[in-house]
Amino acid sequence: MSVVLADFPVLTPVTDEDWALAAKAVRVHAPEPWPQGLLCRSERVPYPCRLARWGHATLEAAGLTEEQAEAGGTR
């Protein structure tokens, strides 16, 4: 069961396609405040969801700072 819940792998070097997908994942899977806490806007699970974690990790592996990754990974 732990394999199913494990984070998606971050492949290096980060390709342009990976960069684009990670930037979209960060924008779509953003935090949204709810009475029970921050939830993923797309999946309604506790934030950060698996795709948000993968997106941030991929953008950081590509050399972006945490602030740039939070902004959606724009170059």
C-alpha positions in Angstrom: 0.0 0.0 0.0 2.9 2.4 0.7 4.0 2.2 -2.9 0.6 3.5 -4.0 0.8 6.5 -1.7 4.5 7.3 -2.3 5.4 10.5 -4.1 5.9 10.5 -7.8 9.5 10.3 -8.9 11.4 13.4 -9.9 13.4 12.7 -13.0 16.6 14.5 -13.7 17.6 16.2 -15.8 14.3 18.0 -16.0 13.1 18.3 -19.6 11.0 21.1 -21.0 8.0 18.8 -21.0 8.5 18.0 -17.4 8.9 21.7 -16.6 5.6 22.5 -18.3 3.7 19.7 -16.6 5.1 20.6 -13.2 4.3 24.3 -13.6 0.7 23.3 -14.5 0.5 20.9 -11.6 1.6 23.7 -9.2 -1.0 26.1 -10.6 -3.9 23.6 -10.7 -3.2 21.9 -7.4 -3.0 25.0 -5.3 -4.0 25.4 -1.6 -7.5 26.6 -0.8 -8.7 27.4 2.7 -11.5 25.3 4.1 -12.9 25.1 7.6 -11.0 21.8 8.1 -7.7 23.4 6.9 -5.9 23.9 3.6 -7.1 21.5 0.9 -5.9 21.0 -2.7 -8.2 23.1 -4.9 -8.4 20.3 -7.5 -8.6 17.2 -5.4 -10.0 18.4 -2.1 -7.5 16.4 -0.1 -5.1 17.9 2.5 -2.6 20.2 0.8 0.0 19.5 -0.5 -1.4 16.6 -2.6 0.9 14.2 -4.5 0.8 16.3 -7.7 1.6 19.5 -5.9 4.5 17.9 -4.1 5.8 16.5 -7.4 5.4 19.8 -9.2 7.3 21.7 -6.6 10.0 19.1 -6.3 10.4 19.0 -10.1 10.6 22.8 -10.4 13.2 22.9 -7.6 15.2 20.1 -9.3 15.2 22.3 -12.4 16.9 25.1 -10.4 14.0 27.3 -9.3 13.8 28.7 -5.9 10.9 27.9 -3.6 9.4 31.3 -4.3 9.6 30.8 -8.1 8.1 27.4 -7.8 5.2 28.8 -5.7 4.6 31.4 -8.5 3.9 28.6 -10.9 7.3 27.9 -12.4 7.4 30.7 -14.9 10.8 31.2 -16.6 
